[in-house]
Amino acid sequence: MSHPRAAVVGLGVSGRGAARLLHERGYSVTVFDQVTTQLPDDLNPLHFDLRSYPDATRLAEQIIALAPALVVLSPGVPESSPISQLTRQSGLDVIGEVELAFRIGTAQSDPARWLAVTGTNGKTTTVGMVGAILARAGLDAIETGNIGYPVTRAVTEGHEVLVAELSSFQLATTATLAPWASICLNVDSDHLDWHGSIEAYRSAKSRVYDRVQRARLVFADDPVVAEMACHATDSEGSVVVPLTFGVVGSGEIGIVDGILIDLAFLDAKSEEPEVADLSQVPLLRAALTNRDGASSPLVRDALAAAGLARSVGVTGADIIAGLRDFQMAPHRFALVPTEDGRTWINDSKATNVHAASAALENVLPGTTAWILGGDTKGQDLSGLIATAADRVKAVVVIGSEQQEILRILAEQAPDLPVTAVPGDGEPGKWMKEVVRACLEMTEPGDNVLLAPACASWDQFASYSQRGDAYVSAVKEVVGGEG
């Protein structure tokens, strides 16, 4: 009995995972690549036929000549490539690793429920929050997809829930993917070189709402994404669940005065809304303003995560516990535990204006000492500083370009208290001066935020070394939690 043929294009993580999964399912696998001429070590024992063609058109022609039952494209193959276009035009079944994983998983006796997350920004944080919440709830869930853990591996491991971060590349090659619940956090101009246009990029993102089984979550203040959710394909069995920061209406989930209120997934017996006090989560406390964090990326990600968790029946108590357990990526808005009543935040990874602006949106206006400076990389900080004038209470300037930053501060925020720390000598010593200056400028209940908006190369080997120096200085000067 002959085995069905499959072609896998690309030998990255996703391509290798797809090839292994197809082999396990009885396919005769041929691997194609434009650069690699030898199988990676992890695939050598499987003795796949590897064909390498630098020319994309030639490679596509060879796939078509093979006439496989299935073609799996790696995310690195853009929609505009002849490989994608010619194979599709030939009538072959052309998919990506996510579609492959879903098809394989659906054929299993007890398929996992998929919670799908996409968006231009915030995907990884939201997926991590959902994973932490589901772990607290005792569900067998795994974080997978674009975060690095291959979905082709996760789908065969027997988990109850797959929390999948999906890129536009991955979504563009789906055809039957049907998540239990999904959300597109936001959509901006990105990856246009891959998709060819903003319309194609948005179209790929919108696929996260196609064939959804239970709930299509969407932020009520985002009309672009709302339209994507409302016009999804074959999703009549699911409902659109708006996430709001205003009055929470029937069928919605929102935040009012820091309280999460769910009027979408009501308990069938009591019909009472599920509620949770998000102010109990230290990571979110600094952003829960009278606007309930509508402009805070962290609060928005947490609301999205809570909505996805509620779609599988997780309680408000487990949502709070999970969010308290959740840890940000190193040096990305990470809290430094102390007992002085201040919230010390290490966002050394905020090496540009966009990242620093996002960090400032996560703190209560008027309560923060902001540590700013380093190698500006030629950025104009004027707009950022002008905006920050209404959000922070003081600034401590570090780095080699202090004079220019001090000039902009005097011009754009003349009323802000400013301290400059020269940064001469060993960073471990002068960073303590930074911490002491922040102590003098703040009081218990305030925040101290390292979000420099600049690269670290002028004084450190990396942003992680800068962040480590800051954390060590806080612990030495202020003291950690006992």
MARLO-422960 format. One record per residue (C-alpha): x, y, z; residue in three letters. Coordinates in steps of 0.1 Angstrom, whole numbers, padded with zeros to 4 digits, always signed. Layout:
// residues N
XYZALA...
***
This chain:
// residues 482
+0000+0000+0000MET+0015+0033-0011SER+0017+0062+0013HIS+0002+0096+0004PRO+0028+0122-0006ARG+0033+0155+0012ALA+0057+0183+0004ALA+0070+0206+0031VAL+0086+0239+0021VAL+0112+0253+0045GLY+0134+0238+0072LEU+0128+0262+0101GLY+0112+0251+0133VAL+0077+0250+0118SER+0088+0232+0087GLY+0107+0205+0107ARG+0077+0201+0130GLY+0053+0197+0101ALA+0075+0171+0084ALA+0078+0150+0116ARG+0040+0151+0121LEU+0032+0141+0086LEU+0058+0113+0088HIS+0041+0100+0120GLU+0007+0101+0102ARG+0020+0079+0074GLY+0029+0104+0047TYR+0058+0100+0024SER+0075+0134+0030VAL+0096+0154+0005THR+0112+0185+0019VAL+0120+0215-0003PHE+0142+0245+0006ASP+0159+0273-0013GLN+0191+0274+0008VAL+0196+0242+0028THR+0212+0213+0010THR+0215+0189+0039GLN+0188+0177+0064LEU+0191+0191+0099PRO+0204+0166+0125ASP+0170+0161+0141ASP+0155+0150+0107LEU+0184+0128+0096ASN+0170+0096+0112PRO+0138+0100+0092LEU+0156+0099+0058HIS+0134+0125+0041PHE+0140+0133+0005ASP+0155+0169+0005LEU+0154+0189-0027ARG+0170+0223-0028SER+0163+0249-0055TYR+0175+0285-0050PRO+0151+0297-0077ASP+0115+0300-0063ALA+0098+0293-0096THR+0119+0262-0102ARG+0111+0250-0067LEU+0074+0255-0073ALA+0075+0236-0106GLU+0092+0207-0089GLN+0065+0206-0062ILE+0038+0206-0089ILE+0056+0178-0107ALA+0056+0157-0076LEU+0018+0161-0074ALA+0016+0157-0036PRO-0017+0153-0017ALA-0007+0181+0006LEU+0018+0211+0005VAL+0028+0227+0038VAL+0044+0261+0035LEU+0065+0275+0063SER+0057+0310+0075PRO+0088+0323+0058GLY+0072+0318+0024VAL+0053+0350+0016PRO+0020+0351-0002GLU+0037+0370-0031SER+0063+0342-0037SER+0060+0321-0069PRO+0061+0291-0045ILE+0028+0301-0030SER+0011+0315-0061GLN+0021+0287-0086LEU+0013+0258-0063THR-0021+0273-0054ARG-0029+0280-0091GLN-0021+0243-0099SER-0050+0232-0077GLY-0028+0216-0049LEU-0040+0216-0013ASP-0016+0243+0001VAL-0017+0250+0038ILE+0005+0260+0068GLY+0016+0243+0100GLU-0013+0257+0120VAL-0039+0243+0095GLU-0020+0210+0095LEU-0020+0208+0133ALA-0057+0216+0135PHE-0066+0190+0109ARG-0046+0163+0127ILE-0060+0174+0161GLY-0096+0173+0149THR-0092+0137+0138ALA-0083+0127+0173GLN-0109+0111+0197SER-0109+0141+0221ASP-0096+0172+0203PRO-0083+0201+0223ALA-0102+0234+0224ARG-0082+0262+0207TRP-0080+0297+0222LEU-0065+0318+0194ALA-0048+0351+0198VAL-0036+0374+0171THR-0029+0412+0168GLY-0001+0435+0158THR+0009+0440+0195ASN+0003+0422+0227GLY+0000+0386+0215LYS+0027+0370+0236THR+0017+0388+0268THR-0020+0378+0264THR-0011+0342+0256VAL+0011+0341+0287GLY-0017+0355+0309MET-0042+0330+0296VAL-0018+0302+0302GLY-0012+0313+0338ALA-0050+0316+0344ILE-0058+0282+0330LEU-0030+0267+0351ALA-0045+0281+0382ARG-0079+0267+0372ALA-0064+0233+0369GLY-0069+0229+0332LEU-0044+0210+0311ASP-0034+0238+0287ALA-0003+0247+0268ILE+0010+0279+0252GLU+0019+0273+0216THR+0021+0287+0181GLY+0042+0318+0173ASN+0058+0319+0208ILE+0082+0291+0198GLY+0065+0258+0210TYR+0055+0242+0177PRO+0018+0237+0174VAL+0024+0205+0154THR+0039+0191+0186ARG+0014+0205+0210ALA-0016+0191+0192VAL-0004+0155+0196THR+0002+0157+0233GLU-0034+0153+0245GLY-0039+0187+0261HIS-0074+0200+0270GLU-0067+0235+0257VAL-0042+0250+0232LEU-0036+0287+0238VAL-0022+0296+0204ALA-0004+0328+0194GLU-0010+0331+0157LEU+0008+0354+0134SER-0006+0368+0102SER+0017+0345+0083PHE+0002+0315+0100GLN-0034+0326+0097LEU-0030+0333+0059ALA-0026+0296+0053THR-0056+0283+0073THR-0087+0269+0057ALA-0106+0248+0083THR-0091+0262+0116LEU-0121+0265+0140ALA-0110+0279+0174PRO-0133+0276+0205TRP-0128+0313+0211ALA-0105+0339+0195SER-0094+0376+0196ILE-0076+0400+0174CYS-0061+0425+0199LEU-0054+0452+0174ASN-0044+0456+0138VAL-0018+0481+0125ASP+0004+0483+0094SER+0029+0455+0096ASP+0046+0428+0075HIS+0035+0446+0043LEU+0066+0431+0025ASP+0051+0396+0032TRP+0015+0403+0025HIS+0018+0429-0002GLY-0008+0454+0012SER-0025+0465+0043ILE-0057+0450+0030GLU-0041+0415+0027ALA-0025+0419+0061TYR-0059+0427+0077ARG-0076+0399+0057SER-0051+0374+0072ALA-0057+0387+0107LYS-0094+0385+0102SER-0092+0347+0097ARG-0088+0343+0134VAL-0126+0348+0136TYR-0136+0323+0109ASP-0154+0292+0120ARG-0152+0301+0157VAL-0173+0278+0178GLN-0181+0298+0210ARG-0170+0334+0211ALA-0154+0361+0190ARG-0139+0386+0214LEU-0133+0422+0203VAL-0125+0455+0219PHE-0156+0477+0216ALA-0135+0508+0210ASP-0118+0493+0179ASP-0142+0496+0149PRO-0117+0480+0124VAL-0114+0448+0144VAL-0151+0448+0153ALA-0160+0448+0116GLU-0136+0418+0111MET-0153+0399+0138ALA-0188+0407+0126CYS-0181+0395+0090HIS-0163+0363+0099ALA-0169+0332+0077THR-0190+0303+0090ASP-0191+0316+0126SER-0229+0316+0130GLU-0227+0292+0159GLY-0206+0317+0180SER-0213+0351+0194VAL-0194+0384+0193VAL-0184+0394+0228VAL-0174+0431+0231PRO-0147+0440+0257LEU-0155+0474+0271THR-0142+0500+0296PHE-0176+0517+0299GLY-0209+0505+0311VAL-0210+0467+0307VAL-0241+0457+0289GLY-0257+0423+0283SER-0233+0399+0264GLY-0203+0421+0272GLU-0172+0418+0295ILE-0157+0449+0309GLY-0138+0467+0336ILE-0156+0493+0358VAL-0137+0509+0387ASP-0110+0482+0385GLY-0136+0454+0387ILE-0139+0428+0359LEU-0176+0422+0351ILE-0187+0393+0329ASP-0222+0396+0314LEU-0213+0373+0285ALA-0207+0339+0300PHE-0233+0338+0328LEU-0236+0308+0351ASP-0265+0288+0338ALA-0278+0281+0373LYS-0276+0315+0390SER-0275+0339+0359GLU-0252+0361+0381GLU-0223+0379+0366PRO-0188+0368+0373GLU-0167+0395+0389VAL-0131+0399+0399ALA-0112+0428+0415ASP-0082+0435+0392LEU-0067+0459+0417SER-0055+0428+0435GLN-0030+0422+0407VAL+0002+0442+0414PRO+0011+0443+0377LEU-0022+0460+0368LEU-0026+0482+0399ARG-0005+0511+0386ALA-0026+0514+0354ALA-0061+0512+0369LEU-0071+0548+0365THR-0105+0565+0364ASN-0105+0555+0328ARG-0101+0519+0340ASP-0070+0513+0320GLY-0085+0518+0285ALA-0052+0531+0272SER-0030+0507+0291SER-0017+0478+0270PRO-0013+0456+0300LEU-0049+0461+0312VAL-0062+0455+0277ARG-0042+0423+0274ASP-0055+0412+0308ALA-0091+0419+0298LEU-0086+0399+0266ALA-0070+0370+0286ALA-0099+0371+0311ALA-0124+0369+0283GLY-0108+0339+0267LEU-0105+0322+0301ALA-0142+0328+0308ARG-0151+0312+0275SER-0139+0279+0290VAL-0156+0284+0324GLY-0127+0297+0345VAL-0139+0316+0377THR-0130+0352+0386GLY-0110+0339+0415ALA-0088+0318+0392ASP-0084+0348+0368ILE-0070+0369+0397ILE-0048+0342+0409ALA-0035+0335+0374GLY-0028+0371+0367LEU-0009+0374+0400ARG+0012+0344+0390ASP+0019+0357+0355PHE+0055+0369+0349GLN+0064+0394+0321MET+0093+0386+0299ALA+0127+0396+0314PRO+0131+0434+0315HIS+0097+0440+0300ARG+0076+0459+0326PHE+0088+0435+0353ALA+0081+0444+0390LEU+0109+0445+0415VAL+0096+0432+0449PRO+0102+0457+0477THR+0085+0467+0510GLU+0088+0504+0508ASP+0053+0510+0494GLY+0065+0520+0459ARG+0061+0500+0427THR+0096+0496+0411TRP+0093+0486+0375ILE+0121+0473+0352ASN+0113+0480+0315ASP+0148+0482+0303SER+0137+0465+0271LYS+0119+0498+0262ALA+0147+0509+0239THR+0126+0531+0216ASN+0099+0557+0217VAL+0070+0534+0210HIS+0080+0509+0238ALA+0085+0537+0263ALA+0052+0553+0254SER+0034+0519+0260ALA+0051+0516+0294ALA+0040+0551+0304LEU+0004+0541+0295GLU+0006+0514+0322ASN+0010+0538+0351VAL-0013+0561+0369LEU-0008+0597+0357PRO+0011+0619+0382GLY+0025+0591+0403THR+0057+0581+0385THR+0094+0589+0385ALA+0106+0581+0350TRP+0142+0570+0343ILE+0150+0581+0308LEU+0181+0581+0285GLY+0209+0563+0269GLY+0218+0560+0232ASP+0189+0577+0214THR+0198+0560+0181LYS+0189+0593+0164GLY+0153+0593+0176GLN+0135+0625+0182ASP+0122+0623+0218LEU+0103+0656+0218SER+0069+0641+0212GLY+0074+0614+0239LEU+0086+0639+0265ILE+0058+0663+0257ALA+0032+0636+0263THR+0050+0624+0294ALA+0048+0659+0309ALA+0012+0651+0319ASP+0018+0615+0330ARG+0049+0615+0352VAL+0058+0635+0383LYS+0096+0636+0379ALA+0124+0625+0356VAL+0159+0611+0362VAL+0181+0613+0331VAL+0209+0588+0325ILE+0232+0580+0295GLY+0256+0597+0272SER+0232+0620+0255GLU+0220+0637+0287GLN+0225+0673+0275GLN+0202+0669+0245GLU+0175+0651+0266ILE+0178+0678+0293LEU+0173+0705+0266ARG+0141+0688+0253ILE+0128+0684+0288LEU+0133+0721+0295ALA+0115+0729+0263GLU+0087+0704+0264GLN+0082+0698+0301ALA+0096+0729+0319PRO+0076+0723+0351ASP+0088+0687+0357LEU+0114+0681+0384PRO+0145+0667+0367VAL+0177+0651+0380THR+0207+0641+0359ALA+0230+0613+0370VAL+0263+0615+0352PRO+0269+0577+0351GLY+0307+0579+0356ASP+0325+0547+0365GLY+0310+0513+0375GLU+0273+0511+0366PRO+0265+0492+0398GLY+0276+0522+0418LYS+0260+0551+0399TRP+0228+0532+0394MET+0224+0534+0431LYS+0225+0572+0427GLU+0196+0569+0403VAL+0176+0549+0428VAL+0183+0573+0456ARG+0172+0602+0434ALA+0139+0584+0426CYS+0133+0578+0463LEU+0137+0615+0470GLU+0112+0624+0442MET+0085+0599+0452THR+0066+0586+0481GLU+0049+0554+0491PRO+0021+0546+0466GLY+0041+0560+0437ASP+0059+0542+0409ASN+0095+0543+0397VAL+0097+0533+0360LEU+0129+0524+0341LEU+0117+0528+0305ALA+0147+0546+0289PRO+0133+0550+0253ALA+0170+0545+0243CYS+0195+0518+0236ALA+0219+0508+0263SER+0251+0506+0243TRP+0266+0538+0255ASP+0270+0524+0291GLN+0261+0487+0290PHE+0266+0457+0269ALA+0229+0452+0265SER+0195+0463+0278TYR+0194+0432+0300SER+0227+0443+0317GLN+0211+0477+0323ARG+0180+0461+0337GLY+0200+0439+0360ASP+0220+0468+0373ALA+0187+0487+0381TYR+0172+0457+0399VAL+0204+0451+0419SER+0205+0488+0429ALA+0168+0488+0440VAL+0174+0457+0462LYS+0206+0472+0477GLU+0192+0507+0483VAL+0156+0500+0491VAL+0157+0463+0501GLY+0136+0435+0488GLY+0106+0418+0502GLU+0112+0398+0533GLY
***
